[in-house]
Amino acid sequence: MRSLTVLGSCGAWPEAGRACAGFLVEYDGFRVVLDLGYAALPRLLEHCPHGEVDAVVVTHQHPDHCVDVSGLARVRYYEAPDAPPIPLHCTPGTLDVLRALEPDPDPAEVFAVRDLASTKQIGPFEVLTVELPHYTTNFGVRLSTPEMSVAYTGDSGPSAELTKLAEGTDVFISDATYQGQSNDSYLMTAAEAARGARGARRLVLTHFWPGSDRSISVREAQAEFDGEVMAAEEGLVLGL
């Protein structure tokens, strides 16, 4: 199975019935989680009941992107105490947040912590990381095999670096927090996301501000992007 599953799509906090940032990438039995914010863990457990994933990537330390990694640590500690640590590719600040949430067990016991900035390979995936503008250190990530590629911005302001992630990808998952015009240098509008995604085949908008009409975001992105545009929706599964 080769697929992308949306676990969460909200920014800042989850709307009722939704979750914050979270995506599950499956490739021939290998499972990678991209971010795991508020309320994303229960949705992950629908697919991996005992938290049996092969790697976790956290783009940055904000809780709407990492807080449920602490919950995953508890699942693994109690449900699979003899299992090897799960590789956790993250920024240094992420580990500080996880330790503040739950120091015992130490997250570094449950996870094999890796510096995301220097990650080049995760299982079958070649990894490209690009630092993107945000309020804290944040990395966009591209996972590639000879057959497919998926890119994900985490949070990001407009940046020429986005084209490095987008070029030639099958799916580009992008921050699209705002609609219309914005002066925020650290988060994007849907139109800015679409311009940054040019070169990708499909654009998945995510990190919507709670309460946003997502159909407006899709229309604004479609005006700037020639490929398929869709809004991330919890439970959405895309074939890769």
N, C-alpha and C positions, 0 to 999 in steps of 0.2 A: 504494500500500500504506500502511495506517495501522495501526501495531502497536507493541507494547511487548515487548521481548525481555529476559529475565533473563540477564545475563552472570555475575553472582555474587551470593551471598546470605548469606555468613558475615560475622560480625563478628570483629574482633581478628586472627584468622589463618584461612586456608582449611583446611577439612577435606580429607582425601584425596578427590580427584575433584571438588572444588568450588573456588569462588573467593570472594574478598571482594567488597565492594560494586561493582556495575556494572549499568547498564541502558541499553538502546538504544531510543530512541524514533524511529520512522520515520513521516513524514507526507508523502505525495505526493512522495516522492523526497528529502525533506530529512531528514537524520540527525543526531540530537543524542544524545550520550553523557552520562549522569548518573552521575558518579563512575567511577573505574577503579582499584580496589584490587588487592591481591595476586592474581595469576593470572587477572585478568579480561581482560587484553589478548589472550591466545590465543583466547578465546571471541569477542571482538570481531572478530578477524581471520578467523574462520570466515565472517563476514558481510561484512566490509570488508577484503579481503586486503591492500590497500596502505594501510590506515588512512584510507580516503577517507570521512571524516565531515565534516559541515558546521559542527559546534560541539561543544565539550566544556564541561560544567558540573561543577565540583568544589565540593561543599558545605562542606568544611573540610579542614584540612591533615593530618589523621591518615593514616598510610601505608596503612591498610586501605581508604582511600577515594581515594587519589591516587597511590600509588607507581607504578602501571603507566602513568600519563600520561607518565612518563619514557621508558618503553619505546615508547609511541606516538610520542614525539618522534623517537626513533631511526628508527622505521619511515618516518616522513614525510621525515626528513632524507636517508635513503639511497634510498628507493623513489620519492620524488616531489620531488626537490630544486628543481624549478622551480615547484612549486605554491604558491599564495598561502598565507600563514600561516592556520592554523585558529583562529578565535576561541575563546579559553579564558576562560570566566567563572568567577572563583574569588576566594577571599580572599587578601589579601596574603601571609599565611604559607604558602600553597600554593606560590607561586613560590619562596620561600626553600627549601622542601623539595626542589623539583625541581632547583634550582641546586646544592644540596648533593649530590644524587645524580649529576648530570651537568652540569657547567658548560660543556662544549664538545661540541656546539653549545649556546649559551645558549638555554634554553627560550623566551625572548622573541623569538628569531629564528624558531623553528618555529611558535610560537603568537602570535596577536595577543591579548595579555593584557588582559582587561577586569575591572573591579571588579564582582563579582557583586551586591554590595549595591545598586548603582545600575542594574543591568540591567533594562530594561523590554521589550525586544524581542529575540528570537532567531529569525531567519528568519521563518516564518509564525506564530510563537508570540508571543502576549502573555505577558509574564513577571511573576509576582508573587513577591517574595522576602520571607521573614519570618525574623527572627533567632530561633533556638530555643535553649533551655538545653542546654549541653554543656560539656565541659572546656575547649574552645577555641571561638573564634568559629565558629558554624555556622549555615547558612541552609537553611531549607526552601524549596522551589521549586515553583511551579505553572506549567505550560505550557498555554496555552489558545488554541484557535481557535474560530470560531463553531460548529464541529461537535463538538468534543471537548475534554477537559481531563484532564491527568495531574498529580498532585501527589506530591512526594517529600520526606520529612523529612530525609534524611541521618541523622545521629544526633540524638536528642533526648530530653530528659526530659519529663515531663508538663507541659503548658502550655496555657493558654487560647488562645494564638495558633494552635494547631493547627486550630481551627475555621475560621480564615481560609483555610487551605489546602484543607481538606476540603470545604467547602460547595459542593455541586453538581458535584463532580468525578466523572468516569467511573471513574477508578482512583486510589486513594490508596495509595501505597507507604510503609510506615511501619516505623521501627525497632521491633523487638519482641525485644530482646536476651534478656530474662529471662522466667521463668515463675513463677507463684505470686505471692508478695509480695516487694517490694523497697523498700529505703530509698534507692536511688540517685536523686538529683535530676537526673542528666544522661543517663540511659538509661531505656528503658521496658520494662515487662512487656507481654505480649500483651494483657492486659485493659486496661491503660492506653492502648496503641496503639488498641484498638478504641473506647474512649471518645473519644479525640481525633479519630477518623476519622468520627464520626457526621456525617451530611450528605453523605457520599460514597456512590456506588452500589456499588462493589466495593473491598474492602480486601485488599491484598497485604502480608503480613507478611514482613519481611526482617531482616538483621543478626542472625541467630541465633547465640547463643554456641555455639562448636564442641562437638559431642557431644549437643546438645539433641535430644529427641524432638519433632519439629516438629508432629506430630499433636496433642500436648498444647497447644501454643501456639494452634493453630487452634481447638480446642475452647474454650479459655479466651476467645479473642476472640469466638467465636460467641455466647457468653453475654452479650456487651455490645454487639453490633452486629447490626442487622437485615438488612443486605445480605449479599452473597456474600463469604465469607472464604476465602482460600487462602494457602498458604505459597509464597514465591518458591522456585523450583527452577531450577537452571542449565539453560538451553535452553527454558524455558517461554516461549511466545509467546501474547500476548493481542491479539485484534483491538480496535481503537479505533474 
